[in-house]
Amino acid sequence: MRRVSLGELRRGDLIMVRWIDASDVKAPLREHEARPEVYVKDWGVYLGVSGRRRRMMLLGKDVVEAQGEWGATRIPLELIEEIILLMPREETSKAIGEVLSITRRVRLRRFQYRNSDWVRLHARLVEENAGQA
């Protein structure tokens, strides 16, 4: 395990991210003023950085095997305090086979669901390009 920068990460690396999160806490005003930051540690598979107005790190938490769809935490880059590399993608892919497909391509797809816009992360192996590589 070692501390790394965002630029050193590769899709599929298993990482831990320490970041400042928003929270609701009931406490005396002096406590809110003294320590307003709430630090959180999230770990998962690094899926990349995306976002139009605000750049977010995408951290894969789970994957639906049949569809290759990832559940992900989205962390604003400006709130990240520290990134720890737990396992490089070569080792991670041995335990989580779906990591092999995200090293080739990860797509964010926008779709309509009950009149609300949702963003779904879809990792997909592109077979026609795999044979040409």
C-alpha positions as CSV (number, residue, x, y, z in Angstrom):
1,M,0.0,0.0,0.0
2,R,1.2,3.4,-0.9
3,R,-0.1,7.0,-1.2
4,V,-0.5,8.0,-4.8
5,S,-1.7,11.0,-6.8
6,L,-4.7,11.0,-9.1
7,G,-2.4,11.1,-12.1
8,E,-0.8,7.8,-11.1
9,L,-4.0,5.8,-11.1
10,R,-5.1,3.4,-13.8
11,R,-8.6,2.1,-14.4
12,G,-9.0,-1.1,-12.4
13,D,-6.7,-0.1,-9.5
14,L,-8.1,-1.0,-6.1
15,I,-7.9,2.1,-4.0
16,M,-8.9,3.8,-0.8
17,V,-10.0,7.4,-0.9
18,R,-10.0,9.7,2.1
19,W,-12.3,12.7,1.5
20,I,-14.4,15.4,3.2
21,D,-18.1,14.6,3.0
22,A,-21.2,16.7,3.9
23,S,-23.1,15.5,6.9
24,D,-25.9,16.3,9.3
25,V,-24.8,16.3,12.9
26,K,-26.7,17.5,16.0
27,A,-24.2,19.2,18.4
28,P,-23.6,22.5,20.2
29,L,-22.7,25.4,18.0
30,R,-19.2,25.6,19.4
31,E,-18.6,22.0,18.3
32,H,-19.8,22.7,14.8
33,E,-17.5,25.7,14.6
34,A,-14.5,23.8,16.0
35,R,-14.6,20.7,13.8
36,P,-16.9,21.1,10.8
37,E,-15.1,18.6,8.5
38,V,-16.3,15.0,8.4
39,Y,-13.7,12.7,6.9
40,V,-14.8,9.5,5.1
41,K,-12.9,6.6,3.7
42,D,-14.2,4.8,0.7
43,W,-12.6,1.9,-1.1
44,G,-13.2,0.3,-4.5
45,V,-12.1,0.0,-8.1
46,Y,-10.9,3.2,-9.8
47,L,-13.1,3.7,-12.8
48,G,-11.8,7.1,-13.9
49,V,-12.8,10.8,-13.7
50,S,-15.9,12.3,-15.3
51,G,-18.2,15.3,-15.1
52,R,-19.1,18.4,-17.1
53,R,-19.5,21.1,-14.5
54,R,-17.7,19.4,-11.6
55,R,-15.0,16.7,-12.0
56,M,-15.8,13.6,-10.0
57,M,-13.8,10.4,-9.3
58,L,-15.8,7.3,-10.1
59,L,-15.1,4.6,-7.6
60,G,-16.7,1.2,-8.4
61,K,-18.3,-0.6,-5.5
62,D,-20.2,-3.5,-7.1
63,V,-20.9,-5.0,-10.6
64,V,-23.9,-6.8,-12.0
65,E,-22.2,-9.8,-13.7
66,A,-24.9,-10.4,-16.4
67,Q,-25.1,-6.7,-17.6
68,G,-21.6,-5.5,-16.7
69,E,-23.2,-2.5,-14.9
70,W,-21.2,-0.9,-12.1
71,G,-22.5,0.7,-8.9
72,A,-20.2,3.7,-8.2
73,T,-19.5,6.4,-5.6
74,R,-18.9,9.8,-7.2
75,I,-16.5,11.9,-5.2
76,P,-15.8,15.6,-6.1
77,L,-12.1,15.9,-6.8
78,E,-11.7,19.1,-4.7
79,L,-12.9,17.1,-1.6
80,I,-10.3,14.4,-1.9
81,E,-7.6,14.5,0.8
82,E,-5.7,11.3,0.1
83,I,-5.6,8.3,-2.2
84,I,-4.0,5.0,-1.2
85,L,-3.3,2.3,-3.8
86,L,-4.3,-1.0,-2.3
87,M,-3.7,-3.2,-5.3
88,P,-2.7,-2.5,-8.9
89,R,-5.2,-3.5,-11.6
90,E,-3.2,-6.6,-12.7
91,E,-3.8,-8.1,-9.3
92,T,-7.3,-6.7,-8.9
93,S,-8.4,-8.3,-12.2
94,K,-7.5,-11.8,-10.9
95,A,-10.1,-11.4,-8.2
96,I,-12.6,-9.3,-10.1
97,G,-12.7,-10.4,-13.7
98,E,-14.9,-7.5,-14.8
99,V,-11.9,-5.2,-14.2
100,L,-10.5,-6.5,-17.5
101,S,-13.3,-5.0,-19.5
102,I,-13.0,-1.5,-17.8
103,T,-9.4,-1.2,-18.7
104,R,-10.5,-1.2,-22.3
105,R,-13.6,0.9,-22.1
106,V,-15.9,2.5,-19.6
107,R,-19.0,4.5,-20.8
108,L,-21.3,6.8,-18.9
109,R,-24.7,6.5,-20.4
110,R,-27.6,9.0,-19.8
111,F,-31.1,7.7,-19.9
112,Q,-34.6,8.8,-19.0
113,Y,-36.4,7.1,-16.1
114,R,-39.8,8.3,-14.8
115,N,-39.1,11.8,-16.1
116,S,-35.8,12.1,-14.3
117,D,-32.3,12.1,-15.8
118,W,-30.1,9.4,-14.4
119,V,-26.5,8.5,-15.2
120,R,-25.7,4.9,-15.4
121,L,-22.2,3.6,-15.5
122,H,-21.9,0.8,-18.1
123,A,-18.7,-1.2,-18.5
124,R,-18.6,-3.2,-21.7
125,L,-16.0,-5.3,-23.5
126,V,-15.9,-4.3,-27.2
127,E,-15.4,-7.6,-29.0
128,E,-14.9,-6.2,-32.4
129,N,-11.9,-4.2,-31.2
130,A,-10.5,-7.0,-29.0
131,G,-9.5,-9.1,-32.0
132,Q,-7.8,-6.1,-33.7
133,A,-5.5,-5.3,-30.7
